[in-house]
């Protein structure tokens, strides 16, 4: 069996360890890797100097370099669109925040055009060529990836579909720390839909009981999930003690020097000093400026009971929820305007910023939101749960807030692709079209009915089709996020988490007829851990 691993900077390490764990169980032969971030890759090779002898490797920064020196052939791109069966390959470019957003977009709100049209098409052209060469070299039976944030991953997904190669795309479920493999980069997951339907005809007492216990916990306590960031008026930062600042500074200076010498042309990396400048200086200053200007206008917890409102949580930008799941809503100000103008008269639209965006957006962004007549801003330090509890309606583009709202018996409107779009229309509606949004909202509010069995079946379908995994806090080693075992050193848990994911992945591959015999759907739900 041959496999491709599509990685994103820091995910290379865990995908490599996953590959190692799968080699004996699935008998992996040829493997290939799509890698990005030249600095991270350089550090990775120091730990794994023989990597390029183990795997075929396509490097994103080399694709970018070829694109700078190639001649654009529009007909070649058009031939690829026909071959892949898509009307346009622009979505592959839109999915990649480092191509269509500004150079500083991961550090602050930056919509500056980074590349002109011809350069973007050259990058697309070379991405198609590079990923195709990787497929030809490895001839994979399966591709592994985590969500989708790059043009290379998007193109690889299309090529895998065209070649009938199995697709396993890892994604969070926002229920505790459950992760699952999907056969698409989009939402909702067909695996979850099948699990949901299977539980309708063959209920699994174990998972239904655990699902009801989880729902009860959410109703009575919280819906915290692994990787979530706590709300605050200040930018999200990993807390560091004053001790050890000299070694950290020295390491940062060395990293910046290495970046300037060898990696400054890699569009994936803005450099250590630039990142530190924004995270430590600029963004906290901007957050303070925003709070000083807008604090008198913030809706507080005490004001909520007297308001009749729809709650609209913003997404951080740029992110997969907008660029892949809902590209028509990348302008969230206009999405807010659309929702606000389709509410019944007298109802307000209460907006809360995403915790990861605090300090990244200027005051002018929020003033544009407030210029919409019936829009209010919530105090960013308020928990989304409190805003959901007092809302008459929760409106989202996509996102986990909607799941908590569904469990808390609130009607939900979605504008983009959500994991729970297939739940009963008495609980949730996805916008049919902008012209129909007002009718969708009115019909949902008039006919709202909470269906407890459907809600439990949805949660049970996730638990039965997923694996508990502290992905962000342990495998990606992100600090300052919620994890299932606080106080336990993530490094001590890393090998256990990899082993658990490898076992789950091997079972998933066998279900697909890769490396073993597939299990029947009802058996999978009954035995999945």
Buried (B, 14 or more C-beta within 10 A) or exposed (E): BBBBBBBBBBBBBBBBBBBBBBBEBBEBEBBBBBBBBBBBBEEBEEEBEEBEEBBBBBBBBBBBBBBEEEEBEEEEBEEBBEEBEBEEBBBBBBBBBBBBBBEBBBBBBBEEEBBEEEBBBBBBBBBBBBBBEBBEBBEBBBBBBBBBBBBBBBBBBBBBBBEEBBBBBBBBBBBBBBBBBBBBBEBBBEBBBBBBBBBEEEBBEBBBEBBBEBBEBBEEEEBBBBBBBEBBBBBBBEEEEEEEEEEEEEEBEEBBEBBEEEBBEBBBBBBBBBBBBBBEEBBBEBBBEBBEEBEEEBBEBEBBEEBEBBBBBBBBBBBBBBBBBBBEBBEBBBBBBBBBBBBEEEBBBBBBBBBBBBBBBBBEBBBBBEEBEBBBBBBBBBBBBBBBBBBBBBBBBBBBBBBBBBBBBBBBBBBBBBBBBBBEBBBBBBBEEBEEBBEBBEBBBEEBEBBEEBBBBBBBBBBBBBBBBBBBBBBBEBEEBBBBBEEEEBEEBBEEBBEBBBBBBBBBBBBBEBBBEBBEBBEBBBEBE
